[in-house]
Amino acid sequence: MRTFIAIIVGLIGGFVLGIALSSLMGILGMTIFNTPFGIKFLPYYTAIICAILVPFLDHKKTNG
């Protein structure tokens, strides 16, 4: 159950992190290069990465 909760937290947190990074990249692109740029589907990529990393780090912390 703890692993499942860690996966859900990783998905939600990673998605929010991806939105924040995407917005930051767009703002910096407009400021520096006068055109927005970013990575397509960045929130989904970060959600998947965090869904893998958070349970791994949680398991490492509890056993470690």
C-alpha positions as CSV (number, residue, x, y, z in Angstrom):
1,M,0.0,0.0,0.0
2,R,2.9,2.3,0.8
3,T,4.3,1.8,-2.7
4,F,1.0,2.5,-4.3
5,I,0.7,5.8,-2.4
6,A,4.3,6.7,-3.4
7,I,3.5,6.1,-7.1
8,I,0.4,8.3,-6.9
9,V,2.3,11.0,-5.1
10,G,5.1,10.7,-7.7
11,L,2.6,11.0,-10.6
12,I,0.8,14.1,-9.2
13,G,4.0,15.8,-8.0
14,G,5.8,15.0,-11.3
15,F,2.9,16.4,-13.3
16,V,2.9,19.7,-11.3
17,L,6.7,19.9,-11.5
18,G,6.5,19.4,-15.3
19,I,3.9,22.2,-15.6
20,A,6.1,24.5,-13.6
21,L,9.2,23.7,-15.6
22,S,7.3,24.1,-18.9
23,S,6.0,27.5,-17.8
24,L,9.5,28.6,-16.7
25,M,11.0,27.5,-20.0
26,G,8.3,29.5,-21.9
27,I,8.9,32.6,-19.8
28,L,12.7,32.4,-20.2
29,G,12.3,31.8,-23.9
30,M,10.1,34.9,-24.3
31,T,12.5,36.9,-22.2
32,I,15.7,35.9,-23.9
33,F,14.9,34.8,-27.4
34,N,11.6,36.6,-27.9
35,T,9.8,33.3,-28.8
36,P,8.4,30.7,-26.5
37,F,10.0,27.3,-26.5
38,G,9.7,24.1,-24.5
39,I,9.5,20.3,-24.5
40,K,6.3,18.8,-25.8
41,F,4.5,16.7,-23.2
42,L,7.0,17.6,-20.5
43,P,4.5,17.2,-17.6
44,Y,3.7,13.7,-18.7
45,Y,7.4,12.8,-18.9
46,T,8.2,14.2,-15.5
47,A,5.2,12.4,-14.0
48,I,6.4,9.1,-15.3
49,I,9.9,9.7,-14.1
50,C,8.8,10.8,-10.7
51,A,6.4,7.8,-10.4
52,I,9.4,5.6,-10.8
53,L,11.8,7.6,-8.6
54,V,9.6,8.4,-5.6
55,P,8.9,4.7,-4.6
56,F,12.5,3.8,-5.2
57,L,13.7,6.6,-3.0
58,D,11.1,5.9,-0.3
59,H,12.1,2.2,-0.2
60,K,15.7,3.2,0.0
61,K,15.0,5.7,2.9
62,T,12.9,3.2,4.9
63,N,15.4,0.3,4.6
64,G,18.4,2.2,4.6
